[in-house]
Amino acid sequence: MKNFLYYFLIAIIFISIGWFLNVAYHLPKSPNNPIAEIRPTPLYKYSIENLSKTEFKASDIEIGRLIKDYPKFSSYEFFFTVDSKRVSGLINIPKGNGVYPLVVMFRGYVDQKQYIIGTGTQHAGEVFANNGYITVAPDFLGYGSSDLESSNIFESRFQTYITAVTAIKSVKTIKQWDQKNIFIWGHSNGGQVALTTLEITGAVYPTVLWAPVSKPFPFSILFYTDESDDHGKFIRQELAKFEQDYDVEKFSLTNYLDKIKAPIQLHQGTADDAIPVAWSDLLAKILKKQGLEINYIKHFGASHDMTPGWDRVAQTSLEFFEKNIK
């Protein structure tokens, strides 16, 4: 009799557990449901905090075809590897048997259909190379001869950060580099990539920024959505999904500006129709308040591309690099 009651109670317990789990499984998945669906969040690996803890591996820089030969330097296509993906870019190498300082260059946004190697960096790169600097400008995934980027519009954006940091880590394989001097140059969205790179690495790479995107994510994207054919409808839809699973503050460079340790020269045209002057005003104010060496230069009447006065801006950038040579 005792054995019967014992097994009967066990059966009742298991039936009750099964009933409870079945009910819980069929409950609507909502924030108020304690057994709500747990959704994967793989993109958190791209948060600025997590990237700052990531150990980035250097890749061999493979020099490819000659693009153009100049009197003082030669331009080549180059390749390196980022997370098993092949990334192309443009490298300028001064002629001679010496070793040289190096500038890693990050361009602004360019439509993939219009992009050719060197777009957005070539002109400034020529000035630096003519003056004895190696310049390295990655195309980024999805551009040039690179492999495709992620189909997720936010992951493809975050992939630019790991591409940028990997490019910097990989320059040690360039035999003409002097093994001491690395500088960064970034324009527009490339300025946003440069700032994020400085936050991730915490390294003291003297950096020149031309009209950088310096506002919080995702406002830094939404600000430009009126330029798309659907006026940003697709991006807003994807952002709504993204914010269901992720805290956008963890991906916003403005929350980590205190991680920047490098001296910065910041250029801003007062007639820039892509980057409001107020953005650079605020960025300079914050960085200066942190005690950073910040040289903020406004160019009156200059556009987003620093014209008129482009030559003067390029020369001032070069002087900044020269000042910080080790």
N, C-alpha and C positions, 0 to 999 in steps of 0.2 A: 504493500500500500504506500509506504514511504517512497519507494522507488518510483511509483506511478506519479505521485504528487511532484516529486523532484523533476521528472522529465516533462510533466505537464507545464510547470512553471517556466522551465527553460524554453519550451515551445512558444508560450505566450509572450515571453520577452522578445524572442526573435521575430515573431509576427508583428509585434508592436514597433520594433525598430524598422522593419521593412515597410510598414504602413507609413511611419513618419518620414522616411527617406523618399518614398514615392510621392507624398504630398509636397514635400519641400522641393523636389525636382520639378514639379509641375507648377509651382508658384511663379508668378510673373517676376522676371529679373529686373529689379529696381533697386535704387540706393537704399530703400527701407527694408529690403529683404536681406537678412543676415547671411543667407546662403546664396547671395547674388553671384552671377557669373564672374569669375576672375579672368580678366583679359590680359593677354601678354603685352608687355611694353618694351620691345626690343630696341626702340630708338633712344631709350634712356642712356645707352652706351655713348651717345653723342652729346650728352649734357656737358656743359663746360667743366663742371666739377669732375665728372668721370673721365673726360678726355685729359684733364690735367693730371690724372693718376695713371694714365695709360702709358705703357712703354712702347714708343714707336720705333720700329725697326728700319734701319737704313736700307736702301736699295742701291744696286749698282746703277750708275748713270751710263747709259749706252748712247754713244754719239752716232747719229745716223747720217742722212744725206746732207750734202752742202746746200744751203739755201742761197747764200750770196757771199761773194768774197769782196771785202772792202780793203782799202789800203792799210788800215791799222788793225783790223780784226776780221774774223770770219764768222758767219752765222750758220748754225747747223740745227737740224731737227734732232731732238734727243728723246729718250724714253727712260722711264723708271717704273717700278711696280708698287702699287698701293693696294693692300688687302687682296693680293692675287690678281688685281686688274692692272692692265698696262695703260700708262698715261704718257702722252706725248707733250712736247713743248719746244720752245725756241731757246737756244743757248748761243750767246755771243762770246767768243774767246779771243782776247788780244793776241796779236802775232808776236813772236819772240820766244826766247827760251827761259824767260823768267817765270815767277809765280805772282799771282794777282789777288787783290781783294775781290769780293763777290757780292752782287746784289740779287736777291730773290724778288721777283716782280709779280704782283697780282693785279690783273686787269679788272675793269668793271664789266657790267653785264653787256653781252653781245648776243643777238639772235643766232641760234645755231646754224640757220640756213645762210647767214651772211658771214659767218666766221671763217677766217683763214688763219693759219699759224702766224702768231705775232700780233694779231689784232689787239689794239689797246695798250701794248707795251713796246712795240717795235721802235717807235720814234724816240722815246726816252731811253730805251735800251741802247740805241745807237750812240747817243750822247755819252752815256756812261762808259760804253765799250771803247769809244774813241779816246777816252781819258784813262784807260788802263784798268777797267773793271770787267770781270766776267759777269755776265747777266744771265740769270736762269728764270724763265717765264713758263710755268706749266700751263698747258691748255685747259686742264681739268677734264674729268670724265664727261663723255658725250661730245667733246669738241676735238677738232683736228683729227689726228689718227688714234685717239684714245678709245678705249673700250667704252661701252655704254654705261651711263650712270643708272642709279636706281630708278625704278618706275614710280616710286613714292616721291612726290614733289618736295617733301620736307627732308627726307633722307638724302636726296640728291643735293640739297643745299648743305646739309651737314657734312657730306662727303668732301666738300671743298676744304673743310678744316683739316681733315686727316691727310688730304693731298698736300696741302700747304706745309704742314709740319713734317711730313715724310720727305718732301722735297728739300727742306732745310737740313734734315738729318742726313740726307743722301749726298750732299755736296762734297762730303769728305772723300768721295771716290773720284772726284775731278782732280786729276794730277796737277793741273795748272793753278789750283787754288792755293793761297798762301797759308792755309790751315789756321788762320787767326781771325780774319775780318769777314763777318757776314752782316750785310745790311738788308733792310726790307724797304721796298717801295710799293705803295698800293694806291690805286685810283678808284674812286666811287665805291662800288660793291667790293672791289679788291681792297679798299681801305677797311671795310668791315671784316674781311677775311684776315687782313693784317692785324687789326686790333684783337680779334679772337685768338689768333696765333700767339700773340704776345701774352694773352691771358692764360692760354693752355700751357705754354712752355715756361712762363715766368722768366724768360731769358732776356738778357740785355742786348738785344739786336737794335742798334740805332735805326730808326724808322722814319721815312718820309711819307706823309699822307697828302694826297691831292683830293680835296672835296670828298671825304669819306662818308659812307652811310654809317651813322653813329647813333641811331635811335633803337629803342627796344624791339625785340622780336615779340610778336609778329607784325607790329605796326610798320617796321622797316620793309615789310613785303606789301602790306595792304596799302601803303601810301602810293604805290605805283600801279595799283590794279586797274585804274581807269585807262591805262595804256593798252590793255589786252582787248581782244576782239569781243569777249563776252563781258567786259567791264568788271572782271574779277569774280564772276559768279562761281566758277569752278574752284578757284582758290579759297573762297569763303566756305564753300561746302566741305572741302577737304580740311580746312582749318577747324571747322565745327567738330569733325570726327576726331581730329588730333587732340583737341582740348578736352574731349571726353576721357582720354586716357593719360594725358601728359600735363604736367605743370609747365606752362610756357616760360615761366620766370627762370627755370633752370637752363634755358637755351638762349637767354637774352644777354648779350655782351655788356649791356649797361649795368648789370648787377655784379660784374666782376672786374670793373675797371681798376679796382684796388690791387689786382694781381699784376698789373703792368709795372715793369721796372725800367724799361728802356727809355732813353732820350728820344723825343719826337719833334719833328718839324712838320707843322700843319699848314697847308696852303688852302685858301678858299677865295674863289672869285665872287665879287659882290653882285654880278649879273648872272649867277648860276641859276638856271631854271630847273635843275634836277635835285640839287642839294640846297635847301634853305640855309642862308648864312647863320641863322639862329642855331642850327644844329652844331656847327663847328664852334660857334661862340660858347655854347654850353659845354661841349667836349673839352675845349681848351681850359675853361674855368674849373671843371672838375679835376682834370689832370694836374693843373697848377696847384690846386688846393691840396692835392695828395703829395706835393713836394717834388713832382717830376720835373725834369728839364724839358720844358715845352716852349718851342719857338713858333708862335702863331703869326702867320703873315696873311693879310688880306690884300687881294689884288683888285683894285677898283676898276669896274667895268669889264672884268674878265668873266668868261663863260665857264661852263662846266669843264670844258676842255682847255681851260687856262689861256684862252685867246681873247683879245690880243695880249702879248707879253709872254707867250709860251717860252721863248728862248731864255728870258730872264728867270722864269720859274725853274726851268731845268738847270740853269747855271747855279741858282741858289741851292737847289737840291744837291748838286754835285759838291758844292762847298761844304754843306753839312756832312756829307760822307767823308770828305777830306779832313774835316775837323775831328772826326771820331775814329780816324785810322789808328790802329794800335802799333 
